[in-house]
Amino acid sequence: MYEEDQTSKLEEQRKKEINKLFMQNAYKERDLLKKKEAEIDKMQDEAIRKYHEQVALREKNVAQ
């Protein structure tokens, strides 16, 4: 009976550790995805800014 209790406790502990690792990995993946999305947003904002800069320059040249 003692061995069964020990085995049960060890199994429960193993399950908790697996769940903990799973959650840690999920949080890491979420953080990496957010970081990647932020980088993409930054690149898109920069591309939009450059586009508007070029349009303004063309309009200025046409007006002259």
All heavy atoms as TSV, in Angstrom:
chain	resi	resn	atom	element	x	y	z
A	1	MET	N	N	0.826	-1.190	0.000
A	1	MET	CA	C	0.000	0.000	0.000
A	1	MET	C	C	0.873	1.258	0.000
A	1	MET	O	O	0.569	2.217	-0.692
A	1	MET	CB	C	-0.910	-0.019	1.228
A	1	MET	CG	C	-1.794	1.169	1.294
A	1	MET	SD	S	-3.420	0.604	1.734
A	1	MET	CE	C	-4.169	2.095	2.141
A	2	TYR	N	N	1.942	1.240	0.777
A	2	TYR	CA	C	2.865	2.372	0.825
A	2	TYR	C	C	3.458	2.626	-0.554
A	2	TYR	O	O	3.559	3.772	-0.988
A	2	TYR	CB	C	3.961	2.101	1.857
A	2	TYR	CG	C	5.035	3.155	1.871
A	2	TYR	CD1	C	4.800	4.383	2.485
A	2	TYR	CD2	C	6.261	2.946	1.240
A	2	TYR	CE1	C	5.768	5.367	2.487
A	2	TYR	CE2	C	7.236	3.922	1.241
A	2	TYR	CZ	C	6.988	5.132	1.870
A	2	TYR	OH	O	7.946	6.107	1.870
A	3	GLU	N	N	3.827	1.558	-1.242
A	3	GLU	CA	C	4.417	1.689	-2.576
A	3	GLU	C	C	3.418	2.289	-3.557
A	3	GLU	O	O	3.785	3.105	-4.402
A	3	GLU	CB	C	4.907	0.332	-3.079
A	3	GLU	CG	C	6.156	-0.148	-2.373
A	3	GLU	CD	C	6.614	-1.494	-2.898
A	3	GLU	OE1	O	6.284	-1.832	-4.052
A	3	GLU	OE2	O	7.312	-2.192	-2.150
A	4	GLU	N	N	2.159	1.888	-3.434
A	4	GLU	CA	C	1.126	2.446	-4.308
A	4	GLU	C	C	0.953	3.939	-4.060
A	4	GLU	O	O	0.807	4.717	-5.010
A	4	GLU	CB	C	-0.202	1.724	-4.086
A	4	GLU	CG	C	-0.227	0.312	-4.614
A	4	GLU	CD	C	-1.531	-0.391	-4.308
A	4	GLU	OE1	O	-2.470	0.260	-3.807
A	4	GLU	OE2	O	-1.613	-1.600	-4.569
A	5	ASP	N	N	0.985	4.337	-2.793
A	5	ASP	CA	C	0.879	5.758	-2.462
A	5	ASP	C	C	2.070	6.533	-3.017
A	5	ASP	O	O	1.902	7.615	-3.579
A	5	ASP	CB	C	0.794	5.957	-0.949
A	5	ASP	CG	C	-0.544	5.543	-0.367
A	5	ASP	OD1	O	-1.504	5.385	-1.149
A	5	ASP	OD2	O	-0.630	5.387	0.867
A	6	GLN	N	N	3.240	5.976	-2.865
A	6	GLN	CA	C	4.452	6.628	-3.369
A	6	GLN	C	C	4.397	6.743	-4.897
A	6	GLN	O	O	4.725	7.784	-5.466
A	6	GLN	CB	C	5.708	5.857	-2.940
A	6	GLN	CG	C	6.082	6.049	-1.491
A	6	GLN	CD	C	6.382	7.499	-1.178
A	6	GLN	OE1	O	5.534	8.188	-0.606
A	6	GLN	NE2	N	7.533	7.975	-1.554
A	7	THR	N	N	3.988	5.661	-5.521
A	7	THR	CA	C	3.881	5.663	-6.986
A	7	THR	C	C	2.853	6.700	-7.434
A	7	THR	O	O	3.079	7.447	-8.393
A	7	THR	CB	C	3.484	4.262	-7.492
A	7	THR	OG1	O	4.449	3.314	-7.055
A	7	THR	CG2	C	3.412	4.237	-9.005
A	8	SER	N	N	1.750	6.746	-6.727
A	8	SER	CA	C	0.709	7.713	-7.057
A	8	SER	C	C	1.211	9.143	-6.875
A	8	SER	O	O	0.960	10.004	-7.720
A	8	SER	CB	C	-0.509	7.458	-6.173
A	8	SER	OG	O	-1.508	8.394	-6.444
A	9	LYS	N	N	1.919	9.400	-5.794
A	9	LYS	CA	C	2.469	10.738	-5.547
A	9	LYS	C	C	3.483	11.116	-6.615
A	9	LYS	O	O	3.495	12.250	-7.105
A	9	LYS	CB	C	3.112	10.799	-4.166
A	9	LYS	CG	C	2.131	10.847	-3.030
A	9	LYS	CD	C	2.845	10.911	-1.691
A	9	LYS	CE	C	1.850	10.854	-0.536
A	9	LYS	NZ	N	2.528	10.877	0.770
A	10	LEU	N	N	4.345	10.172	-6.964
A	10	LEU	CA	C	5.345	10.450	-7.997
A	10	LEU	C	C	4.677	10.726	-9.348
A	10	LEU	O	O	5.105	11.620	-10.088
A	10	LEU	CB	C	6.320	9.275	-8.121
A	10	LEU	CG	C	7.312	9.122	-6.979
A	10	LEU	CD1	C	8.118	7.832	-7.161
A	10	LEU	CD2	C	8.248	10.316	-6.901
A	11	GLU	N	N	3.654	9.971	-9.660
A	11	GLU	CA	C	2.932	10.176	-10.919
A	11	GLU	C	C	2.266	11.549	-10.939
A	11	GLU	O	O	2.298	12.264	-11.942
A	11	GLU	CB	C	1.891	9.068	-11.110
A	11	GLU	CG	C	1.152	9.139	-12.415
A	11	GLU	CD	C	2.037	8.929	-13.633
A	11	GLU	OE1	O	3.114	8.325	-13.522
A	11	GLU	OE2	O	1.636	9.399	-14.717
A	12	GLU	N	N	1.655	11.923	-9.831
A	12	GLU	CA	C	1.011	13.237	-9.727
A	12	GLU	C	C	2.043	14.349	-9.859
A	12	GLU	O	O	1.826	15.359	-10.543
A	12	GLU	CB	C	0.275	13.356	-8.390
A	12	GLU	CG	C	-0.620	14.549	-8.293
A	12	GLU	CD	C	-1.758	14.537	-9.290
A	12	GLU	OE1	O	-2.261	13.454	-9.633
A	12	GLU	OE2	O	-2.143	15.635	-9.736
A	13	GLN	N	N	3.193	14.159	-9.232
A	13	GLN	CA	C	4.277	15.147	-9.313
A	13	GLN	C	C	4.785	15.269	-10.748
A	13	GLN	O	O	5.038	16.367	-11.242
A	13	GLN	CB	C	5.407	14.718	-8.373
A	13	GLN	CG	C	6.433	15.770	-8.108
A	13	GLN	CD	C	7.439	15.298	-7.055
A	13	GLN	OE1	O	7.499	14.136	-6.689
A	13	GLN	NE2	N	8.231	16.230	-6.572
A	14	ARG	N	N	4.902	14.142	-11.422
A	14	ARG	CA	C	5.359	14.140	-12.823
A	14	ARG	C	C	4.359	14.879	-13.707
A	14	ARG	O	O	4.738	15.680	-14.565
A	14	ARG	CB	C	5.531	12.695	-13.291
A	14	ARG	CG	C	6.139	12.567	-14.681
A	14	ARG	CD	C	6.236	11.120	-15.111
A	14	ARG	NE	N	4.944	10.553	-15.400
A	14	ARG	CZ	C	4.270	10.741	-16.548
A	14	ARG	NH1	N	4.779	11.483	-17.492
A	14	ARG	NH2	N	3.085	10.189	-16.739
A	15	LYS	N	N	3.066	14.640	-13.477
A	15	LYS	CA	C	2.038	15.323	-14.261
A	15	LYS	C	C	2.088	16.836	-14.040
A	15	LYS	O	O	1.956	17.621	-14.984
A	15	LYS	CB	C	0.652	14.801	-13.895
A	15	LYS	CG	C	0.356	13.427	-14.439
A	15	LYS	CD	C	-1.039	12.970	-14.026
A	15	LYS	CE	C	-1.345	11.576	-14.502
A	15	LYS	NZ	N	-2.682	11.134	-14.079
A	16	LYS	N	N	2.286	17.241	-12.791
A	16	LYS	CA	C	2.378	18.677	-12.491
A	16	LYS	C	C	3.579	19.302	-13.183
A	16	LYS	O	O	3.494	20.412	-13.707
A	16	LYS	CB	C	2.465	18.898	-10.982
A	16	LYS	CG	C	1.164	18.697	-10.261
A	16	LYS	CD	C	1.310	18.954	-8.768
A	16	LYS	CE	C	0.005	18.709	-8.041
A	16	LYS	NZ	N	0.131	18.940	-6.598
A	17	GLU	N	N	4.697	18.592	-13.190
A	17	GLU	CA	C	5.906	19.111	-13.839
A	17	GLU	C	C	5.693	19.234	-15.348
A	17	GLU	O	O	6.099	20.227	-15.964
A	17	GLU	CB	C	7.098	18.201	-13.534
A	17	GLU	CG	C	8.413	18.730	-14.006
A	17	GLU	CD	C	8.828	20.045	-13.368
A	17	GLU	OE1	O	8.435	20.314	-12.219
A	17	GLU	OE2	O	9.552	20.805	-14.035
A	18	ILE	N	N	5.046	18.252	-15.937
A	18	ILE	CA	C	4.764	18.298	-17.379
A	18	ILE	C	C	3.854	19.480	-17.693
A	18	ILE	O	O	4.087	20.228	-18.653
A	18	ILE	CB	C	4.139	16.969	-17.858
A	18	ILE	CG1	C	5.199	15.869	-17.853
A	18	ILE	CG2	C	3.529	17.121	-19.246
A	18	ILE	CD1	C	4.655	14.479	-18.098
A	19	ASN	N	N	2.819	19.673	-16.886
A	19	ASN	CA	C	1.916	20.809	-17.095
A	19	ASN	C	C	2.640	22.134	-16.944
A	19	ASN	O	O	2.415	23.079	-17.711
A	19	ASN	CB	C	0.735	20.744	-16.117
A	19	ASN	CG	C	-0.268	19.689	-16.508
A	19	ASN	OD1	O	-0.346	19.295	-17.665
A	19	ASN	ND2	N	-1.018	19.206	-15.536
A	20	LYS	N	N	3.530	22.206	-15.959
A	20	LYS	CA	C	4.312	23.429	-15.741
A	20	LYS	C	C	5.176	23.735	-16.963
A	20	LYS	O	O	5.215	24.872	-17.438
A	20	LYS	CB	C	5.180	23.263	-14.494
A	20	LYS	CG	C	6.033	24.452	-14.177
A	20	LYS	CD	C	6.879	24.181	-12.941
A	20	LYS	CE	C	7.875	25.290	-12.698
A	20	LYS	NZ	N	8.753	24.982	-11.562
A	21	LEU	N	N	5.862	22.721	-17.474
A	21	LEU	CA	C	6.708	22.914	-18.656
A	21	LEU	C	C	5.875	23.296	-19.882
A	21	LEU	O	O	6.278	24.152	-20.669
A	21	LEU	CB	C	7.513	21.640	-18.943
A	21	LEU	CG	C	8.581	21.290	-17.919
A	21	LEU	CD1	C	9.169	19.919	-18.220
A	21	LEU	CD2	C	9.676	22.346	-17.893
A	22	PHE	N	N	4.722	22.674	-20.014
A	22	PHE	CA	C	3.830	22.999	-21.126
A	22	PHE	C	C	3.418	24.467	-21.076
A	22	PHE	O	O	3.451	25.172	-22.087
A	22	PHE	CB	C	2.592	22.092	-21.087
A	22	PHE	CG	C	1.602	22.389	-22.162
A	22	PHE	CD1	C	1.802	21.942	-23.453
A	22	PHE	CD2	C	0.468	23.138	-21.888
A	22	PHE	CE1	C	0.884	22.226	-24.452
A	22	PHE	CE2	C	-0.448	23.426	-22.882
A	22	PHE	CZ	C	-0.242	22.967	-24.165
A	23	MET	N	N	3.044	24.931	-19.890
A	23	MET	CA	C	2.619	26.327	-19.745
A	23	MET	C	C	3.785	27.289	-20.000
A	23	MET	O	O	3.612	28.326	-20.635
A	23	MET	CB	C	2.030	26.563	-18.359
A	23	MET	CG	C	0.682	25.898	-18.153
A	23	MET	SD	S	-0.548	26.337	-19.400
A	23	MET	CE	C	-0.735	28.079	-19.096
A	24	GLN	N	N	4.961	26.941	-19.509
A	24	GLN	CA	C	6.134	27.791	-19.750
A	24	GLN	C	C	6.404	27.912	-21.240
A	24	GLN	O	O	6.676	29.009	-21.741
A	24	GLN	CB	C	7.360	27.225	-19.034
A	24	GLN	CG	C	7.337	27.396	-17.540
A	24	GLN	CD	C	8.506	26.707	-16.844
A	24	GLN	OE1	O	9.169	25.849	-17.420
A	24	GLN	NE2	N	8.733	27.073	-15.593
A	25	ASN	N	N	6.315	26.798	-21.954
A	25	ASN	CA	C	6.537	26.827	-23.405
A	25	ASN	C	C	5.457	27.633	-24.110
A	25	ASN	O	O	5.752	28.371	-25.058
A	25	ASN	CB	C	6.594	25.407	-23.970
A	25	ASN	CG	C	7.893	24.710	-23.647
A	25	ASN	OD1	O	8.908	25.347	-23.416
A	25	ASN	ND2	N	7.852	23.393	-23.607
A	26	ALA	N	N	4.233	27.500	-23.646
A	26	ALA	CA	C	3.135	28.265	-24.259
A	26	ALA	C	C	3.359	29.765	-24.065
A	26	ALA	O	O	3.150	30.553	-24.995
A	26	ALA	CB	C	1.804	27.839	-23.646
A	27	TYR	N	N	3.790	30.163	-22.876
A	27	TYR	CA	C	4.059	31.585	-22.626
A	27	TYR	C	C	5.224	32.081	-23.474
A	27	TYR	O	O	5.194	33.191	-24.007
A	27	TYR	CB	C	4.343	31.841	-21.150
A	27	TYR	CG	C	3.121	31.732	-20.261
A	27	TYR	CD1	C	3.172	31.023	-19.063
A	27	TYR	CD2	C	1.918	32.338	-20.602
A	27	TYR	CE1	C	2.055	30.921	-18.240
A	27	TYR	CE2	C	0.800	32.236	-19.789
A	27	TYR	CZ	C	0.875	31.537	-18.613
A	27	TYR	OH	O	-0.231	31.437	-17.809
A	28	LYS	N	N	6.265	31.263	-23.620
A	28	LYS	CA	C	7.404	31.652	-24.456
A	28	LYS	C	C	6.970	31.841	-25.903
A	28	LYS	O	O	7.348	32.822	-26.554
A	28	LYS	CB	C	8.508	30.599	-24.383
A	28	LYS	CG	C	9.320	30.634	-23.121
A	28	LYS	CD	C	10.399	29.566	-23.140
A	28	LYS	CE	C	11.126	29.503	-21.811
A	28	LYS	NZ	N	12.147	28.429	-21.805
A	29	GLU	N	N	6.179	30.903	-26.410
A	29	GLU	CA	C	5.698	31.014	-27.786
A	29	GLU	C	C	4.838	32.257	-27.963
A	29	GLU	O	O	4.946	32.958	-28.969
A	29	GLU	CB	C	4.903	29.768	-28.172
A	29	GLU	CG	C	5.767	28.552	-28.399
A	29	GLU	CD	C	4.960	27.332	-28.812
A	29	GLU	OE1	O	3.870	27.509	-29.397
A	29	GLU	OE2	O	5.420	26.218	-28.551
A	30	ARG	N	N	3.966	32.533	-26.992
A	30	ARG	CA	C	3.107	33.717	-27.058
A	30	ARG	C	C	3.964	34.984	-27.087
A	30	ARG	O	O	3.726	35.881	-27.884
A	30	ARG	CB	C	2.177	33.749	-25.850
A	30	ARG	CG	C	1.239	34.952	-25.860
A	30	ARG	CD	C	0.664	35.239	-24.525
A	30	ARG	NE	N	1.764	35.595	-23.622
A	30	ARG	CZ	C	1.636	35.701	-22.316
A	30	ARG	NH1	N	0.503	35.451	-21.734
A	30	ARG	NH2	N	2.666	36.038	-21.570
A	31	ASP	N	N	4.977	35.040	-26.222
A	31	ASP	CA	C	5.837	36.223	-26.172
A	31	ASP	C	C	6.618	36.407	-27.467
A	31	ASP	O	O	6.774	37.530	-27.951
A	31	ASP	CB	C	6.787	36.139	-24.977
A	31	ASP	CG	C	6.058	36.240	-23.641
A	31	ASP	OD1	O	4.885	36.666	-23.623
A	31	ASP	OD2	O	6.668	35.870	-22.613
A	32	LEU	N	N	7.111	35.304	-28.025
A	32	LEU	CA	C	7.835	35.391	-29.295
A	32	LEU	C	C	6.915	35.868	-30.418
A	32	LEU	O	O	7.320	36.675	-31.257
A	32	LEU	CB	C	8.444	34.037	-29.660
A	32	LEU	CG	C	9.666	33.608	-28.853
A	32	LEU	CD1	C	10.054	32.166	-29.214
A	32	LEU	CD2	C	10.835	34.542	-29.094
A	33	LEU	N	N	5.692	35.387	-30.422
A	33	LEU	CA	C	4.733	35.806	-31.441
A	33	LEU	C	C	4.415	37.290	-31.308
A	33	LEU	O	O	4.379	38.018	-32.308
A	33	LEU	CB	C	3.455	34.977	-31.326
A	33	LEU	CG	C	2.367	35.268	-32.356
A	33	LEU	CD1	C	2.879	35.042	-33.770
A	33	LEU	CD2	C	1.159	34.384	-32.097
A	34	LYS	N	N	4.223	37.755	-30.086
A	34	LYS	CA	C	3.952	39.181	-29.875
A	34	LYS	C	C	5.132	40.023	-30.323
A	34	LYS	O	O	4.953	41.080	-30.945
A	34	LYS	CB	C	3.662	39.454	-28.394
A	34	LYS	CG	C	2.286	39.056	-27.962
A	34	LYS	CD	C	2.037	39.452	-26.518
A	34	LYS	CE	C	0.641	39.129	-26.081
A	34	LYS	NZ	N	0.369	39.583	-24.708
A	35	LYS	N	N	6.340	39.565	-30.024
A	35	LYS	CA	C	7.546	40.302	-30.426
A	35	LYS	C	C	7.640	40.364	-31.956
A	35	LYS	O	O	7.925	41.415	-32.524
A	35	LYS	CB	C	8.781	39.623	-29.844
A	35	LYS	CG	C	10.058	40.346	-30.101
A	35	LYS	CD	C	11.240	39.664	-29.434
A	35	LYS	CE	C	12.528	40.392	-29.711
A	35	LYS	NZ	N	13.675	39.735	-29.089
A	36	LYS	N	N	7.376	39.237	-32.599
A	36	LYS	CA	C	7.430	39.195	-34.062
A	36	LYS	C	C	6.379	40.116	-34.673
A	36	LYS	O	O	6.650	40.829	-35.641
A	36	LYS	CB	C	7.214	37.757	-34.522
A	36	LYS	CG	C	7.555	37.486	-35.946
A	36	LYS	CD	C	7.429	36.000	-36.231
A	36	LYS	CE	C	8.346	35.620	-37.364
A	36	LYS	NZ	N	8.349	34.178	-37.594
A	37	GLU	N	N	5.172	40.105	-34.112
A	37	GLU	CA	C	4.106	40.981	-34.608
A	37	GLU	C	C	4.475	42.450	-34.425
A	37	GLU	O	O	4.201	43.273	-35.309
A	37	GLU	CB	C	2.795	40.674	-33.892
A	37	GLU	CG	C	2.162	39.366	-34.316
A	37	GLU	CD	C	0.935	39.002	-33.498
A	37	GLU	OE1	O	0.708	39.595	-32.419
A	37	GLU	OE2	O	0.199	38.108	-33.938
A	38	ALA	N	N	5.106	42.775	-33.303
A	38	ALA	CA	C	5.529	44.156	-33.066
A	38	ALA	C	C	6.585	44.578	-34.088
A	38	ALA	O	O	6.552	45.706	-34.591
A	38	ALA	CB	C	6.060	44.306	-31.650
A	39	GLU	N	N	7.502	43.685	-34.410
A	39	GLU	CA	C	8.526	43.988	-35.414
A	39	GLU	C	C	7.894	44.200	-36.787
A	39	GLU	O	O	8.275	45.121	-37.518
A	39	GLU	CB	C	9.558	42.855	-35.473
A	39	GLU	CG	C	10.454	42.785	-34.264
A	39	GLU	CD	C	11.370	41.564	-34.275
A	39	GLU	OE1	O	11.378	40.814	-35.272
A	39	GLU	OE2	O	12.063	41.365	-33.268
A	40	ILE	N	N	6.930	43.373	-37.124
A	40	ILE	CA	C	6.245	43.510	-38.413
A	40	ILE	C	C	5.494	44.837	-38.466
A	40	ILE	O	O	5.548	45.549	-39.475
A	40	ILE	CB	C	5.298	42.318	-38.655
A	40	ILE	CG1	C	6.114	41.055	-38.908
A	40	ILE	CG2	C	4.348	42.594	-39.816
A	40	ILE	CD1	C	5.293	39.780	-38.930
A	41	ASP	N	N	4.796	45.170	-37.382
A	41	ASP	CA	C	4.080	46.456	-37.327
A	41	ASP	C	C	5.041	47.624	-37.501
A	41	ASP	O	O	4.744	48.579	-38.218
A	41	ASP	CB	C	3.331	46.597	-36.001
A	41	ASP	CG	C	2.107	45.707	-35.918
A	41	ASP	OD1	O	1.674	45.177	-36.965
A	41	ASP	OD2	O	1.592	45.534	-34.795
A	42	LYS	N	N	6.190	47.541	-36.850
A	42	LYS	CA	C	7.193	48.612	-36.948
A	42	LYS	C	C	7.685	48.747	-38.395
A	42	LYS	O	O	7.816	49.860	-38.905
A	42	LYS	CB	C	8.357	48.316	-36.003
A	42	LYS	CG	C	9.378	49.402	-35.921
A	42	LYS	CD	C	10.454	49.071	-34.908
A	42	LYS	CE	C	11.514	50.141	-34.849
A	42	LYS	NZ	N	12.579	49.814	-33.880
A	43	MET	N	N	7.941	47.617	-39.046
A	43	MET	CA	C	8.406	47.656	-40.438
A	43	MET	C	C	7.327	48.234	-41.351
A	43	MET	O	O	7.636	49.014	-42.261
A	43	MET	CB	C	8.800	46.245	-40.894
A	43	MET	CG	C	10.076	45.745	-40.256
A	43	MET	SD	S	10.494	44.004	-40.578
A	43	MET	CE	C	10.054	43.764	-42.254
A	44	GLN	N	N	6.079	47.854	-41.115
A	44	GLN	CA	C	4.985	48.383	-41.934
A	44	GLN	C	C	4.820	49.887	-41.720
A	44	GLN	O	O	4.606	50.634	-42.683
A	44	GLN	CB	C	3.685	47.655	-41.612
A	44	GLN	CG	C	3.656	46.241	-42.135
A	44	GLN	CD	C	2.402	45.487	-41.725
A	44	GLN	OE1	O	1.759	45.821	-40.738
A	44	GLN	NE2	N	2.065	44.456	-42.481
A	45	ASP	N	N	4.928	50.331	-40.484
A	45	ASP	CA	C	4.828	51.763	-40.200
A	45	ASP	C	C	5.944	52.530	-40.905
A	45	ASP	O	O	5.711	53.611	-41.461
A	45	ASP	CB	C	4.899	52.024	-38.688
A	45	ASP	CG	C	3.654	51.566	-37.954
A	45	ASP	OD1	O	2.630	51.291	-38.613
A	45	ASP	OD2	O	3.712	51.478	-36.704
A	46	GLU	N	N	7.138	51.967	-40.901
A	46	GLU	CA	C	8.275	52.615	-41.564
A	46	GLU	C	C	8.040	52.672	-43.075
A	46	GLU	O	O	8.321	53.695	-43.711
A	46	GLU	CB	C	9.576	51.864	-41.246
A	46	GLU	CG	C	10.800	52.471	-41.860
A	46	GLU	CD	C	11.132	53.866	-41.343
A	46	GLU	OE1	O	10.647	54.250	-40.253
A	46	GLU	OE2	O	11.888	54.577	-42.029
A	47	ALA	N	N	7.515	51.610	-43.645
A	47	ALA	CA	C	7.240	51.583	-45.088
A	47	ALA	C	C	6.172	52.616	-45.437
A	47	ALA	O	O	6.292	53.320	-46.451
A	47	ALA	CB	C	6.792	50.182	-45.506
A	48	ILE	N	N	5.160	52.737	-44.619
A	48	ILE	CA	C	4.102	53.732	-44.858
A	48	ILE	C	C	4.670	55.142	-44.754
A	48	ILE	O	O	4.361	56.012	-45.575
A	48	ILE	CB	C	2.935	53.523	-43.869
A	48	ILE	CG1	C	2.205	52.229	-44.205
A	48	ILE	CG2	C	1.981	54.705	-43.883
A	48	ILE	CD1	C	1.209	51.782	-43.150
A	49	ARG	N	N	5.517	55.367	-43.749
A	49	ARG	CA	C	6.126	56.688	-43.575
A	49	ARG	C	C	6.960	57.053	-44.800
A	49	ARG	O	O	6.859	58.167	-45.326
A	49	ARG	CB	C	7.005	56.704	-42.317
A	49	ARG	CG	C	7.579	58.095	-42.008
A	49	ARG	CD	C	8.639	58.034	-40.927
A	49	ARG	NE	N	9.830	57.305	-41.331
A	49	ARG	CZ	C	10.773	57.766	-42.173
A	49	ARG	NH1	N	10.642	58.943	-42.733
A	49	ARG	NH2	N	11.823	57.035	-42.475
A	50	LYS	N	N	7.757	56.098	-45.304
A	50	LYS	CA	C	8.590	56.359	-46.482
A	50	LYS	C	C	7.725	56.634	-47.706
A	50	LYS	O	O	8.040	57.511	-48.514
A	50	LYS	CB	C	9.516	55.172	-46.748
A	50	LYS	CG	C	10.683	55.104	-45.809
A	50	LYS	CD	C	11.604	53.950	-46.156
A	50	LYS	CE	C	12.771	53.884	-45.203
A	50	LYS	NZ	N	13.694	52.778	-45.528
A	51	TYR	N	N	6.641	55.901	-47.848
A	51	TYR	CA	C	5.745	56.102	-48.979
A	51	TYR	C	C	5.177	57.519	-48.955
A	51	TYR	O	O	5.186	58.226	-49.973
A	51	TYR	CB	C	4.614	55.075	-48.948
A	51	TYR	CG	C	3.522	55.376	-49.939
A	51	TYR	CD1	C	3.681	55.093	-51.288
A	51	TYR	CD2	C	2.331	55.958	-49.524
A	51	TYR	CE1	C	2.680	55.383	-52.203
A	51	TYR	CE2	C	1.319	56.250	-50.429
A	51	TYR	CZ	C	1.501	55.964	-51.769
A	51	TYR	OH	O	0.518	56.255	-52.676
A	52	HIS	N	N	4.686	57.936	-47.799
A	52	HIS	CA	C	4.111	59.282	-47.699
A	52	HIS	C	C	5.180	60.361	-47.924
A	52	HIS	O	O	4.887	61.409	-48.523
A	52	HIS	CB	C	3.435	59.475	-46.336
A	52	HIS	CG	C	2.140	58.744	-46.222
A	52	HIS	ND1	N	1.011	59.084	-46.928
A	52	HIS	CD2	C	1.797	57.661	-45.486
A	52	HIS	CE1	C	0.037	58.259	-46.637
A	52	HIS	NE2	N	0.488	57.373	-45.756
A	53	GLU	N	N	6.377	60.085	-47.507
A	53	GLU	CA	C	7.493	61.010	-47.738
A	53	GLU	C	C	7.746	61.149	-49.243
A	53	GLU	O	O	7.930	62.257	-49.749
A	53	GLU	CB	C	8.744	60.444	-47.043
A	53	GLU	CG	C	9.707	61.467	-46.530
A	53	GLU	CD	C	10.797	60.790	-45.727
A	53	GLU	OE1	O	11.659	60.095	-46.318
A	53	GLU	OE2	O	10.785	60.948	-44.492
A	54	GLN	N	N	7.740	60.017	-49.962
A	54	GLN	CA	C	7.966	60.043	-51.404
A	54	GLN	C	C	6.827	60.751	-52.131
A	54	GLN	O	O	7.066	61.513	-53.068
A	54	GLN	CB	C	8.115	58.617	-51.936
A	54	GLN	CG	C	9.390	57.944	-51.504
A	54	GLN	CD	C	9.414	56.469	-51.892
A	54	GLN	OE1	O	8.403	55.900	-52.303
A	54	GLN	NE2	N	10.589	55.857	-51.746
A	55	VAL	N	N	5.597	60.509	-51.698
A	55	VAL	CA	C	4.446	61.174	-52.317
A	55	VAL	C	C	4.546	62.679	-52.109
A	55	VAL	O	O	4.319	63.465	-53.042
A	55	VAL	CB	C	3.118	60.614	-51.744
A	55	VAL	CG1	C	1.938	61.481	-52.161
A	55	VAL	CG2	C	2.923	59.174	-52.187
A	56	ALA	N	N	4.899	63.098	-50.910
A	56	ALA	CA	C	5.026	64.527	-50.619
A	56	ALA	C	C	6.129	65.148	-51.473
A	56	ALA	O	O	5.965	66.263	-51.986
A	56	ALA	CB	C	5.308	64.742	-49.138
A	57	LEU	N	N	7.223	64.429	-51.648
A	57	LEU	CA	C	8.331	64.940	-52.457
A	57	LEU	C	C	7.902	65.064	-53.927
A	57	LEU	O	O	8.189	66.075	-54.576
A	57	LEU	CB	C	9.550	64.019	-52.331
A	57	LEU	CG	C	10.807	64.460	-53.038
A	57	LEU	CD1	C	11.290	65.808	-52.479
A	57	LEU	CD2	C	11.902	63.419	-52.872
A	58	ARG	N	N	7.184	64.073	-54.443
A	58	ARG	CA	C	6.698	64.137	-55.819
A	58	ARG	C	C	5.733	65.308	-56.012
A	58	ARG	O	O	5.804	66.023	-57.008
A	58	ARG	CB	C	5.984	62.830	-56.193
A	58	ARG	CG	C	6.929	61.843	-56.823
A	58	ARG	CD	C	6.180	60.645	-57.375
A	58	ARG	NE	N	6.452	59.558	-56.430
A	58	ARG	CZ	C	5.557	58.703	-55.985
A	58	ARG	NH1	N	4.316	58.765	-56.374
A	58	ARG	NH2	N	5.895	57.759	-55.132
A	59	GLU	N	N	4.842	65.492	-55.046
A	59	GLU	CA	C	3.884	66.598	-55.140
A	59	GLU	C	C	4.606	67.937	-55.117
A	59	GLU	O	O	4.216	68.864	-55.822
A	59	GLU	CB	C	2.858	66.508	-54.014
A	59	GLU	CG	C	1.867	65.367	-54.176
A	59	GLU	CD	C	0.926	65.221	-53.010
A	59	GLU	OE1	O	1.068	65.945	-51.996
A	59	GLU	OE2	O	0.033	64.362	-53.101
A	60	LYS	N	N	5.635	68.009	-54.317
A	60	LYS	CA	C	6.418	69.252	-54.233
A	60	LYS	C	C	7.097	69.518	-55.571
A	60	LYS	O	O	7.113	70.650	-56.058
A	60	LYS	CB	C	7.448	69.140	-53.126
A	60	LYS	CG	C	8.286	70.368	-52.922
A	60	LYS	CD	C	9.285	70.176	-51.793
A	60	LYS	CE	C	10.198	71.363	-51.684
A	60	LYS	NZ	N	11.224	71.168	-50.649
A	61	ASN	N	N	7.659	68.452	-56.168
A	61	ASN	CA	C	8.343	68.604	-57.465
A	61	ASN	C	C	7.360	68.965	-58.582
A	61	ASN	O	O	7.692	69.743	-59.470
A	61	ASN	CB	C	9.098	67.328	-57.831
A	61	ASN	CG	C	10.324	67.124	-56.960
A	61	ASN	OD1	O	10.833	68.075	-56.378
A	61	ASN	ND2	N	10.782	65.887	-56.861
A	62	VAL	N	N	6.175	68.447	-58.534
A	62	VAL	CA	C	5.159	68.733	-59.553
A	62	VAL	C	C	4.684	70.176	-59.405
A	62	VAL	O	O	4.443	70.877	-60.385
A	62	VAL	CB	C	3.964	67.757	-59.448
A	62	VAL	CG1	C	2.796	68.209	-60.307
A	62	VAL	CG2	C	4.405	66.354	-59.846
A	63	ALA	N	N	4.569	70.651	-58.181
A	63	ALA	CA	C	4.105	72.011	-57.921
A	63	ALA	C	C	5.117	73.047	-58.384
A	63	ALA	O	O	4.744	74.178	-58.704
A	63	ALA	CB	C	3.820	72.204	-56.439
A	64	GLN	N	N	6.355	72.693	-58.475
A	64	GLN	CA	C	7.386	73.679	-58.873
A	64	GLN	C	C	7.384	73.911	-60.331
A	64	GLN	O	O	7.230	73.568	-61.278
A	64	GLN	CB	C	8.780	73.213	-58.440
A	64	GLN	CG	C	8.950	73.258	-56.966
A	64	GLN	CD	C	10.334	72.745	-56.535
A	64	GLN	OE1	O	11.078	72.195	-57.323
A	64	GLN	NE2	N	10.650	72.928	-55.284
